[in-house]
Amino acid sequence: MSIYFSGIISGIDTEELIRQLMNIERRPIRLMQQKVSRIEEQQSAWRDVNTRLSNLETKLKDLLDANLYSAMKASSSDEKVATASVRSSGVPATYTLDVERLAQNHVMAGGPLAKDWTLQAGGTLELQVGDGDVETITLQAGASLHEVAKAINEQAKNVRASVVNVDGENLRLVLEGVATGEKATIAFAGTDEELLGELGLTNPEELQKAQDARFTLNGLVITRSTNEISDAIEGVTFTLRAVGATTITVSQDLDGIVDKIKAVVDQYNSFYTFSQEKLAKDAVLQGDSALIQLVSRVRSALTEPVGSDWTGGGLNQLALIGITTTREGTLTVDETVLREKLAEDPLAVQRLFTAKEDGGVTGVAQRAVDLIQQYTRSSGLISSRQNMYRSMIDDINDQIDSLELRLQRREETMRAQFIRMEQMLATLNAQATALAGQLAQISAIAAGGGSRGG
């Protein structure tokens, strides 16, 4: 890198002069850079439009799920006594449930054994719960009571084992059946009596007997081996939790449907408000006809009536279920009206959103999804717009690079010219100095000759 000293001979700050001249010549580059920034803002705005549209599409698709409109819910007046869940096959109803007793598993405990107890000889413990399969547990000689419990838990599926320290000195082996119901008692099948004696299980203490649940449902007495009853009422599963009485109410799950519809409205409003902000005067997408048309088409897809031959219970547009357009252009929900229409005829509301039938009858949600996908797919308008912006930015950056190269050469040429000017001034200064010296000598000679002549 060469070293350049500015204005040594001329006294002119040529470096500052070059900087100012180049700053003037760089003005086109600054204008192009501003243009790139503007295009990037437009690109970013369209990217946000795409995100909001995609989110709207996702929430609209939630409304296309037919199960949403037939969804049911169950509530209990006392969830400590019992709760319930309901499938779509359930029907609205009220059930009086009185729990007399809960289903229980079988629990037994062996006799007390010393803390340092170990199994004298190995053997096999055969366990059977009710009429289930016999499970064989292999026990090793020298095993502690904790190791015996571990072996049972590892090798048996229908019985759990634990060890309880009774008084600080003695341990007891506790066995619990996994299943509930009066038939789910634990038996030792063909286990050797000597092994049972060693384990303290010859005459185990019954801590909890196996029993069925017993309850009344709308006055009918029912028994079951489990506390979760799914076969008493079609589509309803009751879970018994404690002795007592409760009322189970099965009804249409209006909350789930309303929440999904309100989510669509909220997302549309986000898309619409953002678009209007970007289209406003002096905004980044002011006057963008493509976005103006997009907003108009999405609004129409959601708010215009569905097909002229509509027979969906008279519900052929969102306004009839309480969803209307405000003066600002956003949507608003009258939840009272919406819930009334859902309660009156959920299938009519479903068809309003989901219909896709021959003859051009397409529901609001389906129609809007079909439209949005035209814009958001890889070959859609938004993708084309993004490609256009990228191409424009690349072209301008190429122009900037080319002009930067030319200006770099221009600066080098300008600096070389000033260097030559300094060199010429240096030469002229040297010549002037030499001439001044010669003149001084001539003057001195002339002055000396005049003195001798006197």
C-alpha positions in Angstrom: 0.0 0.0 0.0 1.5 3.3 -1.1 1.7 6.3 1.3 0.3 9.6 0.1 0.9 12.9 1.7 -1.7 15.6 0.9 -0.7 19.1 -0.3 2.9 19.2 0.8 3.9 21.5 -2.0 0.6 23.2 -2.9 -0.6 23.6 0.6 -4.0 22.4 -0.6 -5.8 19.6 1.4 -6.2 17.5 -1.7 -7.3 14.4 0.2 -10.3 16.3 1.6 -11.0 17.8 -1.8 -11.0 14.2 -3.3 -13.3 13.0 -0.5 -15.8 15.8 -1.2 -15.7 15.2 -5.0 -16.2 11.5 -4.5 -19.0 12.1 -2.1 -20.8 14.0 -4.9 -20.1 11.3 -7.4 -21.4 8.6 -4.9 -24.9 10.2 -4.8 -26.3 7.8 -7.3 -25.1 4.9 -5.1 -26.8 6.3 -2.1 -30.0 6.7 -4.1 -29.8 3.1 -5.2 -29.1 1.9 -1.6 -32.2 3.8 -0.4 -34.2 2.1 -3.2 -32.9 -1.3 -2.0 -34.0 -0.5 1.6 -37.4 0.5 0.4 -37.8 -2.8 -1.6 -36.6 -4.8 1.5 -39.3 -3.0 3.5 -41.9 -4.0 0.9 -40.5 -7.6 0.8 -40.8 -7.8 4.6 -44.4 -6.4 4.6 -45.5 -9.0 2.1 -43.7 -11.7 4.2 -45.8 -10.6 7.1 -49.0 -10.6 5.0 -48.1 -14.2 4.0 -47.6 -15.2 7.7 -51.0 -13.7 8.7 -52.7 -15.4 5.7 -51.2 -18.8 6.5 -52.3 -18.4 10.2 -55.8 -17.5 9.0 -55.8 -20.6 6.7 -54.8 -22.8 9.7 -57.6 -21.5 11.9 -60.1 -21.8 9.1 -59.1 -25.4 8.6 -60.0 -26.0 12.3 -63.6 -25.1 11.3 -63.6 -27.8 8.6 -63.4 -30.6 11.2 -66.9 -32.1 11.2 -66.3 -33.5 14.7 -66.1 -29.9 16.1 -69.8 -29.3 15.6 -70.9 -32.6 17.2 -68.5 -32.3 20.1 -70.0 -32.8 23.5 -68.9 -32.1 27.1 -69.7 -33.5 30.5 -69.7 -31.7 33.8 -70.2 -33.0 37.4 -71.8 -31.2 40.3 -69.3 -32.8 42.6 -66.0 -33.9 40.9 -64.8 -35.3 44.2 -67.4 -38.0 43.8 -67.3 -38.7 40.1 -66.4 -37.1 36.8 -67.3 -38.0 33.2 -66.1 -37.7 29.7 -68.2 -37.9 26.6 -67.6 -38.9 23.0 -69.4 -37.5 19.9 -71.9 -40.4 20.1 -73.1 -39.1 23.4 -76.4 -37.2 23.6 -77.4 -34.3 25.8 -78.8 -35.6 29.1 -78.6 -35.4 32.9 -77.6 -38.3 35.1 -78.0 -38.7 38.9 -75.1 -40.8 40.2 -75.0 -42.2 43.7 -71.8 -44.1 44.5 -72.3 -46.7 47.3 -68.8 -48.1 47.1 -65.7 -48.0 44.9 -64.0 -50.9 43.1 -60.9 -52.0 45.0 -57.8 -54.1 44.3 -56.7 -56.9 46.6 -54.0 -56.0 49.1 -52.3 -58.4 51.6 -49.3 -58.4 53.9 -47.0 -61.2 55.0 -46.0 -61.7 58.6 -43.2 -59.7 60.2 -39.6 -60.7 59.3 -36.3 -59.4 60.8 -34.6 -56.6 59.0 -31.6 -58.9 58.3 -33.8 -61.6 57.0 -32.6 -63.4 53.9 -34.1 -66.2 51.8 -32.6 -69.5 52.8 -33.2 -71.4 49.6 -34.1 -70.3 46.2 -37.4 -71.1 44.6 -40.4 -70.0 42.5 -43.3 -68.0 43.7 -46.4 -68.5 41.6 -49.0 -65.7 41.6 -52.4 -65.5 40.1 -54.9 -62.6 40.1 -58.5 -63.8 39.7 -58.7 -66.1 36.7 -55.7 -64.5 35.0 -52.5 -66.2 33.9 -50.2 -67.7 36.5 -47.1 -65.6 36.8 -43.9 -67.4 37.9 -41.3 -65.3 39.9 -37.8 -66.8 40.3 -36.3 -66.0 43.7 -32.6 -66.4 44.5 -31.2 -67.9 47.7 -29.8 -65.3 50.0 -32.1 -62.5 48.7 -33.2 -59.9 51.1 -36.9 -59.0 51.5 -36.3 -55.8 49.4 -34.7 -58.0 46.6 -37.7 -60.3 46.7 -40.0 -57.3 46.2 -37.8 -56.1 43.3 -37.9 -59.5 41.7 -41.7 -59.6 41.9 -42.1 -56.2 40.4 -39.7 -57.1 37.5 -41.2 -60.5 36.7 -44.9 -60.0 37.4 -47.4 -57.8 35.5 -50.5 -58.2 37.6 -49.0 -57.8 41.1 -47.0 -55.1 42.8 -44.8 -55.6 45.8 -43.4 -53.4 48.4 -41.7 -53.7 51.8 -43.0 -51.9 54.9 -40.8 -51.3 58.0 -43.4 -51.9 60.7 -41.7 -51.0 64.0 -38.1 -50.2 63.2 -37.1 -53.8 63.7 -39.4 -55.9 61.5 -40.3 -55.8 57.8 -43.5 -57.0 56.1 -43.9 -57.9 52.4 -47.0 -56.2 50.9 -48.6 -57.5 47.7 -51.2 -55.5 45.7 -53.2 -56.7 42.8 -53.1 -54.3 39.8 -56.7 -55.0 38.7 -59.8 -54.1 40.7 -63.0 -56.1 41.3 -64.1 -58.8 43.6 -62.8 -61.5 41.2 -59.3 -60.0 41.2 -58.0 -61.7 44.4 -54.4 -62.7 44.7 -53.7 -66.5 45.0 -50.4 -68.3 45.3 -51.4 -71.1 42.8 -49.0 -74.0 43.3 -46.3 -72.2 45.4 -44.3 -74.4 47.8 -45.6 -74.0 51.3 -42.1 -73.9 52.7 -41.3 -70.9 50.5 -44.5 -69.2 51.5 -43.6 -69.8 55.1 -40.2 -68.2 54.7 -41.8 -65.2 53.1 -44.4 -64.9 55.9 -47.2 -65.6 53.4 -48.6 -68.8 54.8 -51.5 -66.9 56.4 -51.2 -63.3 55.0 -53.2 -60.5 56.5 -55.8 -59.1 54.2 -55.4 -55.3 54.3 -58.0 -54.6 51.6 -60.4 -57.0 50.0 -61.1 -57.0 46.3 -64.5 -55.6 45.5 -66.7 -54.3 42.7 -67.9 -50.8 42.4 -71.6 -50.4 43.2 -73.6 -47.3 42.3 -77.0 -46.2 41.1 -77.5 -44.3 37.9 -80.8 -42.6 37.5 -82.2 -45.1 40.1 -80.7 -48.2 38.5 -78.3 -50.3 40.6 -75.1 -51.1 38.7 -71.9 -53.0 39.6 -68.7 -53.0 37.8 -65.2 -54.4 38.5 -63.6 -51.0 37.7 -64.1 -47.4 38.7 -64.0 -46.3 35.1 -67.3 -47.3 33.5 -67.6 -46.8 29.7 -70.4 -49.3 28.9 -73.3 -48.0 31.1 -74.4 -45.1 28.8 -73.5 -45.0 25.1 -70.8 -42.4 24.4 -70.3 -41.5 28.1 -67.5 -42.7 30.5 -68.0 -42.2 34.2 -65.0 -42.2 36.6 -66.0 -42.9 40.2 -63.8 -41.2 42.8 -65.5 -41.4 46.2 -68.7 -42.5 48.0 -71.4 -39.9 47.6 -73.9 -38.4 45.1 -73.4 -36.1 42.1 -75.2 -35.0 39.0 -73.5 -35.5 35.6 -74.7 -33.1 32.8 -73.9 -34.0 29.2 -74.3 -31.1 26.7 -73.1 -29.7 23.4 -69.6 -28.3 23.7 -70.5 -24.8 22.5 -67.4 -23.3 24.1 -65.0 -25.3 21.8 -66.9 -24.2 18.6 -67.2 -20.6 19.7 -63.5 -20.4 20.6 -62.5 -21.8 17.2 -64.8 -19.3 15.4 -63.5 -16.4 17.4 -59.9 -17.4 16.7 -60.7 -17.1 12.9 -62.2 -13.6 13.4 -59.3 -12.5 15.5 -56.8 -13.7 12.9 -58.7 -12.1 10.0 -58.7 -8.8 11.9 -54.9 -9.1 12.4 -54.5 -9.7 8.7 -56.9 -6.9 7.7 -55.5 -4.3 10.1 -51.9 -5.0 9.2 -52.7 -4.8 5.5 -54.5 -1.4 5.9 -51.6 0.0 7.8 -49.2 -0.9 5.0 -51.5 0.5 2.4 -52.0 3.8 4.1 -50.7 7.1 2.7 -46.9 7.2 2.8 -46.8 3.6 4.1 -44.5 1.0 2.5 -47.2 -0.6 0.3 -49.2 2.5 -0.4 -51.4 1.9 -3.5 -50.2 -1.7 -4.0 -53.0 -3.0 -6.2 -52.2 -6.6 -5.6 -52.6 -6.3 -1.9 -55.7 -4.2 -2.3 -57.3 -6.9 -4.4 -56.1 -9.7 -2.0 -57.7 -8.0 1.0 -60.9 -7.5 -0.9 -61.1 -11.1 -2.1 -60.5 -12.5 1.4 -63.1 -10.2 2.9 -65.6 -11.3 0.2 -64.8 -15.0 0.7 -65.7 -14.6 4.4 -68.6 -12.2 4.3 -70.6 -12.8 1.1 -73.6 -15.1 1.0 -73.1 -18.8 0.1 -74.7 -20.2 -3.2 -78.1 -19.0 -4.4 -79.7 -22.5 -4.0 -78.6 -22.7 -0.4 -80.7 -25.0 1.9 -78.6 -24.9 5.0 -81.4 -23.9 7.5 -81.4 -20.4 6.1 -77.9 -19.7 7.4 -76.2 -18.6 4.2 -73.8 -15.9 5.5 -71.8 -15.1 8.7 -74.0 -12.1 9.5 -76.8 -14.5 10.3 -74.8 -16.2 13.1 -73.7 -12.9 14.7 -70.5 -12.2 12.7 -70.6 -8.8 11.1 -68.3 -6.2 9.5 -67.5 -3.0 11.5 -67.2 0.4 10.0 -63.4 0.0 10.1 -63.7 -3.2 8.0 -62.8 -5.7 10.7 -65.1 -8.5 11.9 -66.9 -8.6 15.2 -68.7 -11.4 17.0 -72.0 -11.2 18.8 -71.4 -14.3 21.0 -75.0 -14.4 22.2 -76.4 -14.8 18.7 -73.6 -17.2 17.7 -74.4 -19.5 20.7 -78.2 -19.3 20.0 -77.6 -20.4 16.4 -75.3 -23.2 17.4 -77.8 -24.5 20.0 -80.7 -24.3 17.6 -79.1 -26.0 14.6 -75.4 -26.9 14.9 -75.5 -28.8 11.6 -76.7 -25.7 9.8 -73.8 -23.8 11.2 -71.5 -26.6 10.2 -72.7 -26.6 6.6 -72.3 -22.8 6.5 -68.6 -23.2 7.2 -67.8 -26.6 5.6 -70.0 -27.3 2.7 -68.3 -28.5 -0.5 -70.9 -29.8 -2.8 -71.7 -30.2 -6.5 -73.4 -27.2 -8.0 -70.9 -24.7 -6.7 -72.1 -24.7 -3.1 -69.0 -24.0 -1.0 -69.1 -23.1 2.7 -67.4 -20.0 4.0 -64.4 -21.6 5.6 -63.8 -23.9 2.7 -64.2 -21.1 0.2 -61.7 -18.9 2.1 -59.2 -21.7 2.5 -59.4 -22.4 -1.3 -58.8 -18.7 -2.0 -55.9 -18.3 0.5 -54.1 -21.3 -0.9 -54.0 -19.6 -4.3 -51.9 -16.9 -2.8 -49.8 -18.8 -0.3 -48.8 -21.8 -2.4 -45.2 -21.9 -3.8 -46.4 -20.8 -7.2 -48.9 -18.2 -5.8 -48.8 -14.4 -6.0 -47.0 -13.8 -2.8 -44.1 -16.2 -3.8 -43.9 -14.4 -7.2 -43.8 -11.1 -5.4 -41.0 -12.2 -3.2 -39.1 -13.5 -6.2 -39.6 -10.2 -8.0 -38.3 -8.2 -5.0 -35.2 -10.5 -4.8 -34.5 -10.0 -8.5 -34.9 -6.2 -8.2 -32.5 -6.1 -5.2 -30.0 -8.3 -7.0 -30.1 -6.1 -10.1 -29.6 -2.9 -8.1 -26.8 -4.4 -6.0 -25.1 -5.5 -9.2 -25.4 -1.9 -10.4 -24.0 -0.6 -7.1 -21.0 -3.0 -7.4 -20.3 -1.9 -10.9 -20.5 1.8 -10.0 -18.4 1.3 -6.9 -15.7 -0.2 -9.1 -15.8 2.8 -11.6 -15.7 5.2 -8.7 -12.8 3.4 -7.2 -10.9 3.9 -10.5 -12.1 7.5 -10.7 -10.7 8.1 -7.2 -7.4 6.5 -8.2 -7.2 8.6 -11.3 -8.0 11.8 -9.4 -5.4 11.1 -6.8 -2.8 10.4 -9.5 -3.6 13.8 -11.1 -3.1 15.6 -7.8 0.2 13.7 -7.3 1.4 14.9 -10.7 0.3 18.4 -9.9 2.4 18.3 -6.7 5.3 16.9 -8.7 5.1 19.7 -11.2 4.9 22.3 -8.5 7.9 20.7 -6.8 9.8 21.0 -10.2 8.7 24.6 -10.7 9.7 25.4 -7.1 13.1 23.9 -7.7 13.6 25.8 -10.9 12.5 29.0 -9.2 14.9 28.4 -6.4 17.7 27.7 -8.9 16.9 30.8 -10.9 16.8 32.9 -7.8 20.2 31.7 -6.9 21.6 32.5 -10.3 20.1 36.0 -10.1 21.6 36.5 -6.7 25.0 35.5 -8.0 24.7 37.9 -11.0 23.7 40.7 -8.7 26.6 40.0 -6.4 29.0 40.0 -9.4 27.6 43.2 -10.7 27.8 44.9 -7.4 31.4 43.8 -6.9 32.6 45.1 -10.3 31.1 48.5 -9.7 33.1 48.9 -6.5 36.5 48.3 -8.3 35.6 50.7 -11.0 35.3 53.6 -8.5 
